[in-house]
Amino acid sequence: MPIDLAARKTSINTLRDYRLQRFILSPDHWQNYPNRIDLTWHKIQFSPANLHLIPNDTKGIYSFVASASIAQHPDCSYLFYIGKTVSQTFKIRYKQYLNEENNDKPRYHILDMLKKWENHLWFCYAPIDDDALISQLEDDLIAAFLPPMNRTFPASISNIISGIFNV
């Protein structure tokens, strides 16, 4: 039997737990994405059980995406975070996220993302060999998507973001 969220006293508080304070969808930023190269993305559900599916010999750009995966809807996903791997492989970075809670200085906003959406979170990665291009693409993608879990933004948009979020 389905849960009647409207009838539950705690449902408003429960829904507040999943509210994102930092979420912007900007078609202007999407249109300004320079599309320097075509990226080939790979999508793996984020889970310790899937660590073996992550390559240990490549680096590049990655993202975390939450997907409802209901009603066979093809495109109901939310991009939360964009990152890069330059001096380490995707597998090493993936392991670091799996161990975020045990980190000496955990990033609580990332830990929150990993826990709240743990059964609906996907790790997407695009291999790239050129280190300078990796950094440029990370900046380009962050400026285009304005991911709510990123805390560092490229100089080209950092003033806009700090004005919106008072950071």
C-alpha positions as CSV (number, residue, x, y, z in Angstrom):
1,M,0.0,0.0,0.0
2,P,1.4,3.4,-0.9
3,I,2.4,5.8,1.8
4,D,0.1,8.8,2.1
5,L,2.6,11.7,2.5
6,A,-0.2,14.2,3.0
7,A,-1.5,12.3,6.0
8,R,1.9,11.9,7.8
9,K,2.7,14.6,10.4
10,T,6.4,14.3,9.8
11,S,6.2,14.5,6.0
12,I,6.9,18.3,5.8
13,N,10.0,17.9,8.0
14,T,11.1,14.9,6.0
15,L,10.7,16.8,2.7
16,R,12.7,19.7,4.2
17,D,15.6,17.3,4.7
18,Y,15.8,16.9,0.9
19,R,15.4,20.5,-0.1
20,L,18.3,22.0,-1.9
21,Q,19.1,25.6,-1.0
22,R,21.5,26.0,-3.9
23,F,19.9,25.0,-7.2
24,I,19.9,27.1,-10.4
25,L,18.9,26.1,-13.9
26,S,20.2,28.7,-16.3
27,P,19.6,28.3,-20.0
28,D,21.9,31.3,-20.7
29,H,24.8,29.4,-19.0
30,W,23.9,26.2,-20.9
31,Q,24.1,28.1,-24.2
32,N,27.5,29.7,-23.3
33,Y,29.1,26.3,-22.8
34,P,32.0,26.3,-25.3
35,N,31.8,22.5,-26.2
36,R,35.6,22.2,-26.7
37,I,35.5,18.5,-27.4
38,D,32.9,15.7,-27.5
39,L,32.9,13.8,-24.2
40,T,32.1,10.1,-23.9
41,W,30.3,9.7,-20.6
42,H,30.0,6.4,-18.7
43,K,27.3,6.1,-16.0
44,I,27.7,3.8,-12.9
45,Q,25.3,3.6,-10.0
46,F,27.3,4.9,-7.0
47,S,27.8,2.0,-4.6
48,P,30.7,0.1,-3.1
49,A,29.6,-2.9,-5.0
50,N,30.3,-1.1,-8.3
51,L,33.9,-0.1,-7.5
52,H,35.2,-2.9,-9.8
53,L,33.5,-1.2,-12.7
54,I,35.5,2.1,-12.4
55,P,38.7,2.2,-14.5
56,N,42.0,2.3,-12.6
57,D,44.0,3.7,-15.5
58,T,42.1,6.8,-16.7
59,K,41.5,10.3,-15.5
60,G,39.2,13.1,-16.7
61,I,35.9,14.7,-15.6
62,Y,33.3,13.2,-13.4
63,S,29.9,14.2,-12.0
64,F,27.3,13.0,-9.5
65,V,23.8,12.8,-10.7
66,A,20.6,11.8,-8.8
67,S,18.0,10.0,-10.8
68,A,14.5,9.1,-9.6
69,S,14.4,6.1,-12.0
70,I,10.6,5.8,-11.8
71,A,7.9,5.3,-14.3
72,Q,10.5,4.5,-17.0
73,H,11.0,8.3,-17.4
74,P,14.1,8.7,-19.6
75,D,15.4,12.0,-18.4
76,C,14.5,12.8,-14.8
77,S,18.0,13.4,-13.3
78,Y,19.6,16.2,-11.3
79,L,23.2,17.0,-11.7
80,F,24.7,17.7,-8.2
81,Y,28.4,17.9,-8.6
82,I,31.2,18.3,-11.2
83,G,34.8,17.3,-10.5
84,K,38.1,16.3,-12.1
85,T,40.8,13.7,-11.7
86,V,44.2,14.8,-12.9
87,S,46.9,13.3,-10.6
88,Q,44.8,10.2,-9.7
89,T,42.6,7.7,-11.5
90,F,38.8,7.6,-11.5
91,K,38.9,4.5,-9.3
92,I,41.1,6.2,-6.6
93,R,38.7,9.2,-6.6
94,Y,35.7,7.0,-6.4
95,K,37.2,5.2,-3.4
96,Q,37.7,8.6,-1.7
97,Y,34.0,9.3,-2.0
98,L,33.2,5.9,-0.6
99,N,35.3,6.8,2.4
100,E,34.2,10.5,2.7
101,E,32.8,9.8,6.2
102,N,36.1,8.6,7.5
103,N,38.1,11.5,6.0
104,D,40.0,13.7,8.5
105,K,38.2,16.7,7.1
106,P,34.9,15.4,5.6
107,R,33.1,17.8,3.2
108,Y,29.7,17.7,5.0
109,H,27.8,18.9,2.0
110,I,29.2,16.0,-0.1
111,L,28.6,13.5,2.7
112,D,25.0,14.8,2.9
113,M,24.6,14.2,-0.8
114,L,26.1,10.7,-0.6
115,K,23.8,9.7,2.3
116,K,20.5,11.3,1.2
117,W,20.5,10.1,-2.3
118,E,22.6,6.9,-1.8
119,N,20.2,4.6,-3.7
120,H,19.6,7.1,-6.5
121,L,23.1,8.5,-7.0
122,W,25.1,7.9,-10.2
123,F,28.8,8.4,-10.8
124,C,29.3,9.6,-14.4
125,Y,32.8,10.0,-15.9
126,A,34.4,11.0,-19.1
127,P,38.0,10.0,-19.8
128,I,40.4,12.7,-21.0
129,D,44.2,12.5,-21.4
130,D,45.1,16.2,-21.6
131,D,45.6,17.6,-18.0
132,A,45.2,21.2,-19.1
133,L,42.0,20.4,-21.0
134,I,40.6,18.5,-18.0
135,S,40.9,21.6,-15.8
136,Q,39.4,23.8,-18.5
137,L,36.5,21.4,-19.1
138,E,35.8,21.2,-15.3
139,D,35.5,25.0,-15.2
140,D,33.4,25.1,-18.4
141,L,31.0,22.5,-17.0
142,I,30.7,24.1,-13.6
143,A,30.0,27.5,-15.2
144,A,27.3,25.9,-17.4
145,F,25.6,23.7,-14.9
146,L,26.1,25.6,-11.7
147,P,26.0,22.4,-9.7
148,P,24.5,22.8,-6.2
149,M,27.1,20.7,-4.4
150,N,30.2,22.5,-5.8
151,R,31.6,25.1,-3.5
152,T,34.4,26.4,-5.8
153,F,33.5,28.2,-9.1
154,P,35.6,29.5,-12.0
155,A,36.7,33.1,-11.7
156,S,34.4,34.0,-14.6
157,I,31.3,33.3,-12.5
158,S,32.5,33.4,-8.9
159,N,31.2,37.0,-8.3
160,I,27.7,36.1,-9.6
161,I,27.6,32.9,-7.5
162,S,28.8,34.7,-4.3
163,G,26.2,37.4,-4.9
164,I,23.4,34.8,-5.1
165,F,24.5,32.6,-2.3
166,N,26.4,35.0,-0.1
167,V,29.5,32.9,0.0
